[in-house]
Amino acid sequence: MPGGWFDLHLHTAVGSDDSRLDVRQAAERLRALGFRGFAVTDHQTAPPAAWVREVAARTGMVVLRGAEVSTEIGHVLVYGWDDESLWAYDRIADLARAARAKGAVLVAAHPLRRWYSERARRAGVAAPDLDELARRPWWRWLDGVEALNGRATARENAAAGALADRLPLMRVGGSDAHATEHAGRAGTWIEAAGREPEAVLDALRRGRVRPGRPGGGDEETPPDRRGIE
Protein backbone atom coordinates (compact mmCIF):
# COMPACT_ATOMS: atom_id res chain seq x y z
CA MET A 1 0.00 0.00 0.00
CA PRO A 2 1.37 3.47 -0.82
CA GLY A 3 2.32 5.68 2.06
CA GLY A 4 4.43 8.63 3.08
CA TRP A 5 5.95 10.64 5.89
CA PHE A 6 3.90 13.28 7.69
CA ASP A 7 4.84 15.76 10.40
CA LEU A 8 1.74 15.61 12.60
CA HIS A 9 2.62 18.42 15.02
CA LEU A 10 3.35 21.92 13.68
CA HIS A 11 2.61 25.30 15.28
CA THR A 12 2.43 28.30 12.94
CA ALA A 13 3.09 31.99 13.53
CA VAL A 14 -0.43 32.60 12.21
CA GLY A 15 -2.23 30.50 14.81
CA SER A 16 0.12 30.11 17.81
CA ASP A 17 1.44 33.17 19.61
CA ASP A 18 4.49 31.23 20.85
CA SER A 19 5.57 30.23 17.31
CA ARG A 20 7.63 31.88 14.59
CA LEU A 21 7.12 29.12 12.01
CA ASP A 22 6.32 30.18 8.44
CA VAL A 23 4.10 27.40 7.09
CA ARG A 24 5.17 27.72 3.45
CA GLN A 25 8.87 27.73 4.30
CA ALA A 26 8.29 24.79 6.63
CA ALA A 27 6.56 22.94 3.78
CA GLU A 28 9.63 23.48 1.58
CA ARG A 29 11.87 22.13 4.32
CA LEU A 30 9.63 19.11 4.87
CA ARG A 31 9.53 18.29 1.16
CA ALA A 32 13.34 18.43 1.04
CA LEU A 33 13.46 16.02 4.00
CA GLY A 34 11.18 13.52 2.26
CA PHE A 35 7.81 14.32 3.81
CA ARG A 36 4.56 14.03 1.86
CA GLY A 37 2.52 16.29 4.14
CA PHE A 38 1.92 17.75 7.57
CA ALA A 39 -0.76 18.75 10.09
CA VAL A 40 -1.26 22.28 11.40
CA THR A 41 -1.88 21.91 15.14
CA ASP A 42 -2.13 25.39 16.62
CA HIS A 43 -3.35 25.88 20.17
CA GLN A 44 -7.09 25.49 20.77
CA THR A 45 -8.07 26.40 17.20
CA ALA A 46 -8.12 24.47 13.94
CA PRO A 47 -7.06 26.53 10.90
CA PRO A 48 -9.80 27.68 8.50
CA ALA A 49 -10.57 25.08 5.84
CA ALA A 50 -10.08 27.61 3.02
CA TRP A 51 -6.63 28.55 4.36
CA VAL A 52 -5.64 24.86 4.53
CA ARG A 53 -6.71 24.33 0.93
CA GLU A 54 -4.71 27.38 -0.16
CA VAL A 55 -1.57 26.18 1.65
CA ALA A 56 -1.95 22.71 0.11
CA ALA A 57 -2.37 24.19 -3.38
CA ARG A 58 0.63 26.50 -2.99
CA THR A 59 2.95 23.90 -1.49
CA GLY A 60 1.80 20.75 -3.31
CA MET A 61 1.68 18.88 0.00
CA VAL A 62 -1.11 17.11 1.87
CA VAL A 63 -2.21 19.42 4.68
CA LEU A 64 -4.35 18.19 7.58
CA ARG A 65 -6.48 20.38 9.81
CA GLY A 66 -5.58 19.82 13.41
CA ALA A 67 -5.23 21.50 16.79
CA GLU A 68 -3.53 21.02 20.14
CA VAL A 69 -6.04 21.26 22.97
CA SER A 70 -5.29 21.78 26.66
CA THR A 71 -7.29 19.40 28.86
CA GLU A 72 -7.16 18.23 32.46
CA ILE A 73 -5.01 15.25 31.39
CA GLY A 74 -2.54 17.35 29.39
CA HIS A 75 -2.31 18.41 25.76
CA VAL A 76 -4.23 16.44 23.14
CA LEU A 77 -3.69 16.57 19.38
CA VAL A 78 -6.88 16.55 17.31
CA TYR A 79 -7.00 15.63 13.61
CA GLY A 80 -10.00 15.95 11.32
CA TRP A 81 -11.99 18.54 13.28
CA ASP A 82 -14.63 20.10 11.04
CA ASP A 83 -14.88 23.60 12.54
CA GLU A 84 -12.40 26.05 14.02
CA SER A 85 -12.77 26.63 17.76
CA LEU A 86 -11.94 24.04 20.41
CA TRP A 87 -11.88 26.42 23.39
CA ALA A 88 -14.96 24.79 24.94
CA TYR A 89 -13.32 21.36 25.22
CA ASP A 90 -11.07 21.50 28.28
CA ARG A 91 -12.30 18.15 29.60
CA ILE A 92 -11.09 15.03 27.80
CA ALA A 93 -14.44 13.24 28.00
CA ASP A 94 -16.24 16.17 26.34
CA LEU A 95 -13.53 16.49 23.70
CA ALA A 96 -13.63 12.76 22.94
CA ARG A 97 -17.40 12.63 22.60
CA ALA A 98 -17.37 15.55 20.18
CA ALA A 99 -14.42 14.10 18.27
CA ARG A 100 -16.12 10.74 17.82
CA ALA A 101 -19.24 12.43 16.49
CA LYS A 102 -17.07 14.27 13.95
CA GLY A 103 -14.87 11.33 13.03
CA ALA A 104 -11.82 13.12 14.44
CA VAL A 105 -8.72 11.41 15.87
CA LEU A 106 -7.25 12.16 19.32
CA VAL A 107 -3.61 11.66 20.29
CA ALA A 108 -1.94 12.40 23.63
CA ALA A 109 0.77 14.98 22.87
CA HIS A 110 4.20 14.60 24.54
CA PRO A 111 2.56 12.55 27.33
CA LEU A 112 5.57 12.61 29.68
CA ARG A 113 6.44 16.32 29.46
CA ARG A 114 4.83 17.23 32.77
CA TRP A 115 7.35 14.92 34.46
CA TYR A 116 10.38 15.70 32.26
CA SER A 117 10.03 19.46 31.71
CA GLU A 118 12.49 21.99 33.08
CA ARG A 119 9.80 23.09 35.54
CA ALA A 120 9.46 19.53 36.81
CA ARG A 121 13.23 19.16 37.11
CA ARG A 122 13.49 22.33 39.18
CA ALA A 123 10.66 21.13 41.41
CA GLY A 124 12.32 17.75 41.92
CA VAL A 125 9.44 15.82 40.35
CA ALA A 126 10.25 12.12 40.07
CA ALA A 127 9.77 10.13 36.88
CA PRO A 128 6.38 8.39 36.87
CA ASP A 129 5.67 4.71 37.36
CA LEU A 130 4.75 3.80 33.77
CA ASP A 131 2.70 0.76 34.78
CA GLU A 132 0.60 2.88 37.12
CA LEU A 133 0.31 5.67 34.53
CA ALA A 134 -0.89 3.20 31.90
CA ARG A 135 -3.72 2.15 34.23
CA ARG A 136 -5.20 5.66 34.34
CA PRO A 137 -8.78 5.62 33.01
CA TRP A 138 -8.41 8.51 30.59
CA TRP A 139 -6.61 6.46 27.92
CA ARG A 140 -9.95 5.01 26.84
CA TRP A 141 -10.82 8.41 25.37
CA LEU A 142 -7.76 8.49 23.10
CA ASP A 143 -6.78 6.90 19.81
CA GLY A 144 -3.01 7.29 20.02
CA VAL A 145 0.10 8.44 21.84
CA GLU A 146 2.80 10.76 20.52
CA ALA A 147 5.69 8.40 21.16
CA LEU A 148 8.25 10.54 19.30
CA ASN A 149 8.31 14.31 19.79
CA GLY A 150 10.88 16.53 18.12
CA ARG A 151 11.14 18.86 21.12
CA ALA A 152 11.63 16.05 23.62
CA THR A 153 14.90 14.71 24.93
CA ALA A 154 15.95 11.16 24.10
CA ARG A 155 15.08 10.18 27.68
CA GLU A 156 11.59 11.65 27.45
CA ASN A 157 10.94 10.00 24.09
CA ALA A 158 12.18 6.66 25.41
CA ALA A 159 9.77 6.92 28.33
CA ALA A 160 6.91 7.92 26.01
CA GLY A 161 7.66 4.89 23.83
CA ALA A 162 7.75 2.62 26.87
CA LEU A 163 4.41 4.03 28.00
CA ALA A 164 2.94 3.46 24.52
CA ASP A 165 4.11 -0.16 24.69
CA ARG A 166 1.79 -0.59 27.67
CA LEU A 167 -1.28 0.82 25.91
CA PRO A 168 -3.53 -0.55 23.14
CA LEU A 169 -3.17 2.69 21.18
CA MET A 170 -1.38 3.68 17.99
CA ARG A 171 1.97 5.48 18.16
CA VAL A 172 2.70 8.63 16.18
CA GLY A 173 5.49 11.18 15.89
CA GLY A 174 5.67 14.90 15.21
CA SER A 175 8.21 17.69 15.39
CA ASP A 176 6.19 20.01 17.67
CA ALA A 177 8.04 22.72 15.72
CA HIS A 178 7.57 26.35 16.75
CA ALA A 179 10.28 27.49 14.32
CA THR A 180 10.60 26.77 10.60
CA GLU A 181 14.02 25.18 10.92
CA HIS A 182 12.71 22.56 13.37
CA ALA A 183 9.98 21.17 11.11
CA GLY A 184 10.58 17.49 10.36
CA ARG A 185 12.55 16.63 13.50
CA ALA A 186 10.07 13.77 13.97
CA GLY A 187 7.26 12.35 11.90
CA THR A 188 4.83 9.56 11.19
CA TRP A 189 4.79 7.10 8.31
CA ILE A 190 1.15 6.80 7.26
CA GLU A 191 0.00 4.01 4.95
CA ALA A 192 -2.65 6.05 3.17
CA ALA A 193 -4.40 4.73 0.08
CA GLY A 194 -4.27 8.15 -1.61
CA ARG A 195 -3.00 11.69 -1.33
CA GLU A 196 -6.29 13.27 -0.33
CA PRO A 197 -6.54 14.47 3.30
CA GLU A 198 -9.50 12.17 3.92
CA ALA A 199 -7.45 9.13 2.81
CA VAL A 200 -4.71 10.12 5.27
CA LEU A 201 -7.23 10.65 8.05
CA ASP A 202 -8.78 7.26 7.32
CA ALA A 203 -5.36 5.62 7.69
CA LEU A 204 -4.94 7.45 11.01
CA ARG A 205 -8.32 6.20 12.19
CA ARG A 206 -7.27 2.65 11.29
CA GLY A 207 -3.89 2.97 13.03
CA ARG A 208 -1.85 2.35 9.87
CA VAL A 209 1.03 4.43 11.17
CA ARG A 210 4.45 4.30 12.79
CA PRO A 211 6.61 7.08 14.27
CA GLY A 212 10.09 7.86 13.02
CA ARG A 213 12.14 10.14 10.81
CA PRO A 214 12.84 9.88 7.07
CA GLY A 215 16.24 8.27 6.79
CA GLY A 216 16.24 7.27 10.45
CA GLY A 217 18.61 8.93 12.88
CA ASP A 218 18.00 10.61 16.20
CA GLU A 219 18.21 14.17 17.46
CA GLU A 220 18.24 15.67 20.90
CA THR A 221 15.98 18.52 21.98
CA PRO A 222 16.42 21.71 19.93
CA PRO A 223 17.51 24.70 22.02
CA ASP A 224 14.19 26.58 21.89
CA ARG A 225 12.06 24.49 24.25
CA ARG A 226 12.67 26.86 27.17
CA GLY A 227 9.38 28.33 28.32
CA ILE A 228 7.32 25.67 26.49
CA GLU A 229 5.51 23.27 28.82
VENPE-V843559 format. One record per helix or strand of 3 or more residues. SS is the DSSP state (A for helix, B for strand). FROM is the first residue (numbers start at 1). TO is the last residue. If there is no record, write none. Layout:
[[SS & FROM & TO] [SS & FROM & TO]]
This chain:
[[B & 4 & 10] [A & 23 & 33] [B & 35 & 40] [A & 49 & 59] [B & 62 & 71] [B & 74 & 79] [A & 92 & 102] [B & 105 & 108] [A & 113 & 116] [A & 118 & 123] [A & 130 & 134] [A & 137 & 141] [B & 144 & 149] [A & 154 & 165] [B & 170 & 174] [A & 180 & 182] [B & 187 & 190] [A & 197 & 205] [B & 209 & 212]]
